Amino acid sequence: MNSLYETLLHEYGSPLYIYDQATLEATIQRITRAVPYPRTQFHFASVTNGNLALLQIFRQHGWGLHANTPGDVVLGLQAGFAPEQIVYSGSNLSREEMRQMLDWRIGTLNLDSLSQLETLCAVYQSDSTPRLGFRLNLPEITGDNRIGVSADELLKAGPLAARVGLKVSGIHFYRGTGTNVTTAFTDSIARVIEVGQSLPDWEYLDFGGGFGYPYREGQVGFSWEEFGAELSQQLLQFDRPINLIIEPGRAAVAQCGTLLARVVSVKWQGAKQIVGLDTSVANIAVLSVHGGTRRIRALNDTGTELSGTDLCGNTTYSRDYLGRNCQLPKLNIGDIVTIQDVGAYGYAMASHFLHRPRPAEVLIENGTHRLIRRRENYQVLLEQQI
Ligand SMILES: Cc1ncc(COP(=O)(O)O)c(C=O)c1O
């Protein structure tokens, strides 16, 4: 692995996002197999990673796309998804954006409020008819949460939509982001189905989103098998043929991504090793900024274990730590450090904060590698300025 990483950094520069196709495909297959319910369709939530090459891998495996925003739709269409393979469940679209969704002929629209339904009705023309559903707000399960409509509001939606000839046929439930406790999902199923049954034209259930990934060493992760078996069993219990949508983001794509960086400086404060890397928190969502924890490894052969290494970014921003108190060996300038499991909310959350151009992205497939997004240069900081 060490020599592969050396080759990649030599060829594409550092820091570098790399994605392993075999790992991604194994995850897609494991998740797909875990839900035996026959009317299931998976949609990859591209909020987590919008690289077209990865979206195409999901498409090739029979998944559709889940869009949080119109930008997700643009990426999905460009990656070759047909409009009817796209499920949108976002919030707060302007009239123009709602009209755009209709013009794109997106297959399924899950709205967040009756107010958004009014917007939809105002711009709707019968030339394209999406499957229409609502995001549920069930405070008894998810607590205080801004998203969705109450079970009572859901019942008002049908008659409002009927005025323009639309039918409300779906419910969408999002349990909460990054949840590894499987029972948090399985315990919600009965209540969600109960709300669905109150909908006269109920045809589909979209169960999110939100499935966790075990970032920490030894952590027990969300069980797809347990969840898939329980949800399938409960849906098979009644005769109504409900279509099931599952839209994983993080759980599908986190593991396949790694950020490679090089050590550019080493200093000591007493027994603590302070390592400077050629990346920063603007390249990656990390503990000090976004609350995430990632496994970090250093690739060198000194074999010495040290307690207390702080990995710092290449800025003076006070929270620019990629890792604190890491157990890492003595490092030298030029050593490679890997930040693992960053396929989700990694590049997608990278920004121009701190005014460094963003890294390149590379896909490793069948023993070869190819550039799937070019490294930015300083021009990107200037090109929209007037
Ligand atoms: C409606 C919806 N579905 C899916 C996702 C992807 O979620 P996750 O990465 O938690 O699976 C999100 C994330 O914001 C979301 O809002």
The ligand as an ORCA input file, in Angstrom:
! r2SCAN-3c Opt
* xyz 0 1
  C     -33.270     13.427      3.110
  C     -31.879     12.910      3.193
  N     -31.609     11.681      2.718
  C     -30.353     11.164      2.791
  C     -29.322     11.895      3.324
  C     -27.977     11.262      3.372
  O     -27.830     10.945      4.681
  P     -26.792      9.995      5.329
  O     -25.458     10.344      4.858
  O     -26.954     10.304      6.773
  O     -27.244      8.618      4.953
  C     -29.561     13.179      3.848
  C     -28.486     13.964      4.458
  O     -28.590     15.100      4.751
  C     -30.882     13.692      3.785
  O     -31.170     14.909      4.261
*
